[in-house]
Amino acid sequence: VSAQRSVGVWVVRLLAGIWGLGLVGAVLLVAAPNLRWWVGGPAALAVVLAMGRGRLVSFVPWAIAVVTLGILLAANTGRVPIPTAVVLGLLVLGYLLLAELGDTIDDASGRISWTALAGWVWSMLPVLGAGLMAVLVVGAAVLVPVRAGTWLVVAAPVVLLVAVVVAVRRKRDREGEGGGREGEEREPGEGTSGRGAAGPGAPRQGPAGSGFPF
Amino acid sequence: VTDDVRRVSLGGIDATLRWQVSRLAWRLAAAGILAVVAGVVVARPEPIVVAAPCLLAVLVALRQPRPETVRVLATVSELRSFEAEPLDVEVVVDAAEPLGEIQLELALPPLFEVEGAAVRQHFGVARLTEQWTVRAGRWGRWRLGPLHLHARTRGWAYVGTAELTLSELTVFPPPSRAREVAVPPILLARVGSHVARRAGSGVEFAGIRSFAPGDTVRRINWPVSTRRGQLADLYVNEYAAERAADVVAVVDTTADVGIFGRSSLDLGVRGAAAVVQTYLRYADRVGVVSLGGALRWLAPDVGTRQYYRIVETLLASRLDDSFLEPELAHLPPQALPPGALAFVFTPLLDPRAVEAVRDLRERGHPVVVVDVLSTAPDEVSPPQRPGGRDGRRQVRARRLATRVWRLERDVLVHGLQAIGVTVLAWDEEVGVQLDRVRLEPLLRGRP
C-alpha cells in the first residue's frame, strides 16, 4: 500500500475557521464602530464553535446569519463599497465550501489525501467558476456607469441566448430518452404493461436495498 | 493478498440512487436569499453583490448531471471461511459520468473486524475500486454488508444514497490443531488408523510367535530364531491391527450462557467441530447429535464431505426455546452405534443433559464431557455494594449462594467421574485438549 500524504480533518476545519474569521474581519471593517462588538462577537463565536464537530447543531448557518446581519447594517449606512461586497461574497462562498468539506471528511475516515483534495477542487470547479463569474458580472454591472436602458439592451440577448441553449439541451435529452421507445416495432395488440416491459415505466433491476444474486 | 487469489464474483447490479438536495445547496441558497432580502430591506445593491456568488453557484450546481443508477460490482475472495481468517471484499463502483464524491461504507455483522477504515471516499471520480480485508469473529451464516453507497454530483448540490446487501458468508469454527487423540476401547472391524489390541496387519510391533504355515518370510524374526538355536523352529513378528473407531460429538443446546462469541453454545460448537475434524483425519466414522428443544443427529460416516455435513448441522445450532419437551435423556441408537466414543459439550446446567450423559455411560459408551461453561453466576450479575447492614447481608448471601452453587457443581462432576465419565474443562487456548483425554475404562482395564 503506497503511503499517500494526507491531511487531517482538523487542518481543514482550522482552514475553514481562519477563512470564517477573515470573513468576520471583513465585515467588521465595514461595520459601524458602535456595532462592531454586537456583530463581530457573535459571528466570531459562531465561527469558532463551528470549527468543532457539532453532531446535533451546526454553527455554520448561525455564523452566516450573523454575518449577513452585519452586512445589512453596514449597507444601510452606505459603508460597503462594491469591491468589498465582491470580496465578501467570495468569502461567504469559500467558507461554506470549506465547512462542508470538513464535515464530509469527518463523516468518513477523518483524513484526506492530496489526490482526493485535488479531486474535490475539480468537483467544485463549476461552483467556484459560477461564483467568480457572478461577482464579476454583478459587480461590474453596479460599478460601470451605464444607463439602465443600455444594460437592458446588453443583458436581454444574453438571457435569451442562455434560455435557447437550455431549451435545446432539454429537448435533445428528452429525445435521447424516448428514442428507444419510438424505434420499437410492436405487434398489434401488444401492450407494455406486462412482465418484462422495457422503457421508463418498467421496473428497474436492483432497486436500493436489493441483494446481489448468487 | 496476492492477485492470483481466486475471487467469487457476486455479480454486478445497477444501484438506483435516491437523490436529494444536499446540505451545502441549502446553505448556499439560504445565504444568498438572506443577502437578497437584506438588499431589498435596505434598498442597496451591495448585499445583492454578496448574494450573487452563492445563488449562481447553487444554480450551476443544481444543473450538474446526476445519474439515475451506478453500476456496482462486488467480489469476495471466499464465500466460506474459518473464524479469524482474512477475507477480501472488493467493490467496484462505475458511474456514467464523474461524480463529485463517491463514498462507500461497509457495515458488518457483530464480531466482524475490518482492517483499515470501513468508510472510503473519493472525490471527483467516475470509477472507484475499494478493497476491505474482513475477519469473522464468530461461526455462523452471516450476511456481508449492507454496503452504504453515498454519491454527490459535481458541485455537491445533490446527495444520492443506496444500500446494497452483499452475499451470505458461511463461517466455520476454527480448524483443529490436535495431533493425538484418545482411542475408544471398542474399535470397529473396519481398517483404520488406531492401534487395536488384537494382532493384525498393522505396522505397530505387538510380539513374536512361532512360525505357522502361511506366514510370509519377511515377518520372520531372524535374530530371535537363531538365538533359540533350532533352525526348524522359526519365530515371526506379530503386529497390532489398525482399526477405525466410531466417534459422536454431542452438543448441548438446552442452555446458552455467557457473552456473545464466548458463550457456552459458541464454545460447544467450536469444540465439536474440532473433535469431528481431528477424528475424521484418522479415517474414523464421526457423527453429531444436537441435544436441545429438538433432537437432531447425523449418523456417523467418514470423509471430508461428512465434515462439511456435520459443520452445516452445527451452524444451525441455536438455543432451542421449544415448548415441546422431547425425551433427551435417551439418545436413539441410530445416532450412537454401540461402543461409540461420545464427546459431550455441555455447560452441565440442564438436568436433562446430565441425565443423557449418565444414560450414555450406562449403555457402555466411553464418554468425555467437556464443560463449556465460561462464566460463573457472580460474573453474570456482580454483587453491588450498597451501604448499610442490609446491603452487607445481601452481599454475604450472594457469596454464600455462589459457593453452594460451586459445591453442587463439584458434586455433579465427581458423580460423573465416579461412573467412568471423563470430565474436561474448556481450555481457553487450545479448546479441547484431545491429547490429554484419558478414558477411564482403559486405565482400569475394564472394556
HADDOCK unambig.tbl for C-alpha pairs under 7 A between the chains (distance, minus, plus):
assign (segid A and resid 61 and name CA) (segid B and resid 27 and name CA) 6.99 0.50 0.50
assign (segid A and resid 64 and name CA) (segid B and resid 31 and name CA) 6.66 0.50 0.50
assign (segid A and resid 68 and name CA) (segid B and resid 34 and name CA) 6.91 0.50 0.50
assign (segid A and resid 68 and name CA) (segid B and resid 35 and name CA) 6.10 0.50 0.50
assign (segid A and resid 71 and name CA) (segid B and resid 47 and name CA) 6.82 0.50 0.50
assign (segid A and resid 72 and name CA) (segid B and resid 38 and name CA) 5.36 0.50 0.50
assign (segid A and resid 72 and name CA) (segid B and resid 47 and name CA) 6.89 0.50 0.50
assign (segid A and resid 75 and name CA) (segid B and resid 44 and name CA) 6.69 0.50 0.50
assign (segid A and resid 75 and name CA) (segid B and resid 46 and name CA) 6.66 0.50 0.50
assign (segid A and resid 76 and name CA) (segid B and resid 42 and name CA) 5.39 0.50 0.50
assign (segid A and resid 80 and name CA) (segid B and resid 46 and name CA) 6.62 0.50 0.50
assign (segid A and resid 82 and name CA) (segid B and resid 46 and name CA) 5.95 0.50 0.50
assign (segid A and resid 85 and name CA) (segid B and resid 46 and name CA) 5.73 0.50 0.50
assign (segid A and resid 85 and name CA) (segid B and resid 47 and name CA) 6.98 0.50 0.50
assign (segid A and resid 85 and name CA) (segid B and resid 49 and name CA) 5.94 0.50 0.50
assign (segid A and resid 85 and name CA) (segid B and resid 50 and name CA) 5.33 0.50 0.50
assign (segid A and resid 86 and name CA) (segid B and resid 49 and name CA) 6.12 0.50 0.50
assign (segid A and resid 86 and name CA) (segid B and resid 50 and name CA) 6.02 0.50 0.50
assign (segid A and resid 88 and name CA) (segid B and resid 50 and name CA) 5.94 0.50 0.50
assign (segid A and resid 89 and name CA) (segid B and resid 49 and name CA) 6.79 0.50 0.50
assign (segid A and resid 89 and name CA) (segid B and resid 50 and name CA) 3.91 0.50 0.50
assign (segid A and resid 89 and name CA) (segid B and resid 51 and name CA) 6.23 0.50 0.50
assign (segid A and resid 89 and name CA) (segid B and resid 53 and name CA) 6.05 0.50 0.50
assign (segid A and resid 90 and name CA) (segid B and resid 53 and name CA) 6.64 0.50 0.50
assign (segid A and resid 93 and name CA) (segid B and resid 53 and name CA) 6.81 0.50 0.50
assign (segid A and resid 93 and name CA) (segid B and resid 54 and name CA) 5.85 0.50 0.50
assign (segid A and resid 100 and name CA) (segid B and resid 24 and name CA) 6.47 0.50 0.50
assign (segid A and resid 108 and name CA) (segid B and resid 119 and name CA) 5.40 0.50 0.50
assign (segid A and resid 108 and name CA) (segid B and resid 120 and name CA) 6.65 0.50 0.50
assign (segid A and resid 108 and name CA) (segid B and resid 121 and name CA) 6.96 0.50 0.50
assign (segid A and resid 109 and name CA) (segid B and resid 117 and name CA) 6.23 0.50 0.50
assign (segid A and resid 109 and name CA) (segid B and resid 119 and name CA) 6.07 0.50 0.50
assign (segid A and resid 109 and name CA) (segid B and resid 120 and name CA) 6.80 0.50 0.50
assign (segid A and resid 116 and name CA) (segid B and resid 122 and name CA) 5.92 0.50 0.50
assign (segid A and resid 116 and name CA) (segid B and resid 123 and name CA) 5.51 0.50 0.50
assign (segid A and resid 119 and name CA) (segid B and resid 123 and name CA) 4.72 0.50 0.50
assign (segid A and resid 119 and name CA) (segid B and resid 124 and name CA) 4.48 0.50 0.50
assign (segid A and resid 120 and name CA) (segid B and resid 100 and name CA) 6.91 0.50 0.50
assign (segid A and resid 120 and name CA) (segid B and resid 123 and name CA) 5.04 0.50 0.50
assign (segid A and resid 120 and name CA) (segid B and resid 124 and name CA) 5.93 0.50 0.50
assign (segid A and resid 122 and name CA) (segid B and resid 124 and name CA) 6.26 0.50 0.50
assign (segid A and resid 123 and name CA) (segid B and resid 100 and name CA) 4.83 0.50 0.50
assign (segid A and resid 123 and name CA) (segid B and resid 123 and name CA) 6.99 0.50 0.50
assign (segid A and resid 123 and name CA) (segid B and resid 124 and name CA) 5.10 0.50 0.50
assign (segid A and resid 123 and name CA) (segid B and resid 154 and name CA) 4.90 0.50 0.50
assign (segid A and resid 123 and name CA) (segid B and resid 155 and name CA) 5.82 0.50 0.50
assign (segid A and resid 124 and name CA) (segid B and resid 154 and name CA) 6.51 0.50 0.50
assign (segid A and resid 124 and name CA) (segid B and resid 155 and name CA) 4.91 0.50 0.50
assign (segid A and resid 126 and name CA) (segid B and resid 60 and name CA) 6.76 0.50 0.50
assign (segid A and resid 126 and name CA) (segid B and resid 61 and name CA) 6.90 0.50 0.50
assign (segid A and resid 126 and name CA) (segid B and resid 155 and name CA) 6.25 0.50 0.50
assign (segid A and resid 127 and name CA) (segid B and resid 57 and name CA) 4.62 0.50 0.50
assign (segid A and resid 127 and name CA) (segid B and resid 60 and name CA) 6.49 0.50 0.50
assign (segid A and resid 127 and name CA) (segid B and resid 61 and name CA) 6.09 0.50 0.50
assign (segid A and resid 127 and name CA) (segid B and resid 155 and name CA) 5.60 0.50 0.50
assign (segid A and resid 128 and name CA) (segid B and resid 57 and name CA) 7.00 0.50 0.50
assign (segid A and resid 130 and name CA) (segid B and resid 53 and name CA) 6.72 0.50 0.50
assign (segid A and resid 130 and name CA) (segid B and resid 56 and name CA) 5.88 0.50 0.50
assign (segid A and resid 130 and name CA) (segid B and resid 57 and name CA) 5.10 0.50 0.50
assign (segid A and resid 130 and name CA) (segid B and resid 60 and name CA) 6.72 0.50 0.50
assign (segid A and resid 131 and name CA) (segid B and resid 53 and name CA) 3.78 0.50 0.50
assign (segid A and resid 131 and name CA) (segid B and resid 54 and name CA) 6.36 0.50 0.50
assign (segid A and resid 131 and name CA) (segid B and resid 56 and name CA) 6.19 0.50 0.50
assign (segid A and resid 131 and name CA) (segid B and resid 57 and name CA) 5.24 0.50 0.50
assign (segid A and resid 132 and name CA) (segid B and resid 53 and name CA) 6.52 0.50 0.50
assign (segid A and resid 134 and name CA) (segid B and resid 52 and name CA) 5.53 0.50 0.50
assign (segid A and resid 134 and name CA) (segid B and resid 53 and name CA) 5.11 0.50 0.50
assign (segid A and resid 134 and name CA) (segid B and resid 56 and name CA) 6.34 0.50 0.50
assign (segid A and resid 135 and name CA) (segid B and resid 49 and name CA) 6.17 0.50 0.50
assign (segid A and resid 135 and name CA) (segid B and resid 52 and name CA) 6.04 0.50 0.50
assign (segid A and resid 135 and name CA) (segid B and resid 53 and name CA) 5.73 0.50 0.50
assign (segid A and resid 138 and name CA) (segid B and resid 49 and name CA) 6.01 0.50 0.50
assign (segid A and resid 139 and name CA) (segid B and resid 49 and name CA) 6.27 0.50 0.50
assign (segid A and resid 205 and name CA) (segid B and resid 14 and name CA) 6.61 0.50 0.50
assign (segid A and resid 206 and name CA) (segid B and resid 13 and name CA) 6.02 0.50 0.50
assign (segid A and resid 206 and name CA) (segid B and resid 14 and name CA) 5.76 0.50 0.50
assign (segid A and resid 206 and name CA) (segid B and resid 15 and name CA) 5.68 0.50 0.50
assign (segid A and resid 206 and name CA) (segid B and resid 16 and name CA) 6.92 0.50 0.50
assign (segid A and resid 207 and name CA) (segid B and resid 15 and name CA) 5.97 0.50 0.50
assign (segid A and resid 207 and name CA) (segid B and resid 16 and name CA) 5.28 0.50 0.50
assign (segid A and resid 208 and name CA) (segid B and resid 15 and name CA) 6.14 0.50 0.50
assign (segid A and resid 208 and name CA) (segid B and resid 16 and name CA) 5.65 0.50 0.50
assign (segid A and resid 208 and name CA) (segid B and resid 17 and name CA) 6.94 0.50 0.50
assign (segid A and resid 208 and name CA) (segid B and resid 162 and name CA) 5.11 0.50 0.50
assign (segid A and resid 208 and name CA) (segid B and resid 163 and name CA) 5.43 0.50 0.50
assign (segid A and resid 208 and name CA) (segid B and resid 164 and name CA) 6.48 0.50 0.50
assign (segid A and resid 209 and name CA) (segid B and resid 162 and name CA) 6.97 0.50 0.50
assign (segid A and resid 209 and name CA) (segid B and resid 163 and name CA) 4.88 0.50 0.50
assign (segid A and resid 209 and name CA) (segid B and resid 164 and name CA) 5.05 0.50 0.50
assign (segid A and resid 209 and name CA) (segid B and resid 165 and name CA) 6.53 0.50 0.50
assign (segid A and resid 210 and name CA) (segid B and resid 164 and name CA) 6.00 0.50 0.50
assign (segid A and resid 210 and name CA) (segid B and resid 165 and name CA) 6.38 0.50 0.50
assign (segid A and resid 211 and name CA) (segid B and resid 164 and name CA) 6.05 0.50 0.50
assign (segid A and resid 211 and name CA) (segid B and resid 165 and name CA) 4.61 0.50 0.50
assign (segid A and resid 211 and name CA) (segid B and resid 166 and name CA) 6.12 0.50 0.50
assign (segid A and resid 212 and name CA) (segid B and resid 10 and name CA) 6.12 0.50 0.50
assign (segid A and resid 212 and name CA) (segid B and resid 11 and name CA) 6.50 0.50 0.50
assign (segid A and resid 212 and name CA) (segid B and resid 13 and name CA) 6.96 0.50 0.50
assign (segid A and resid 212 and name CA) (segid B and resid 165 and name CA) 6.50 0.50 0.50
assign (segid A and resid 212 and name CA) (segid B and resid 166 and name CA) 5.79 0.50 0.50
assign (segid A and resid 212 and name CA) (segid B and resid 167 and name CA) 6.50 0.50 0.50
assign (segid A and resid 213 and name CA) (segid B and resid 10 and name CA) 6.41 0.50 0.50
assign (segid A and resid 213 and name CA) (segid B and resid 11 and name CA) 6.45 0.50 0.50
assign (segid A and resid 214 and name CA) (segid B and resid 10 and name CA) 5.80 0.50 0.50
assign (segid A and resid 214 and name CA) (segid B and resid 167 and name CA) 6.94 0.50 0.50
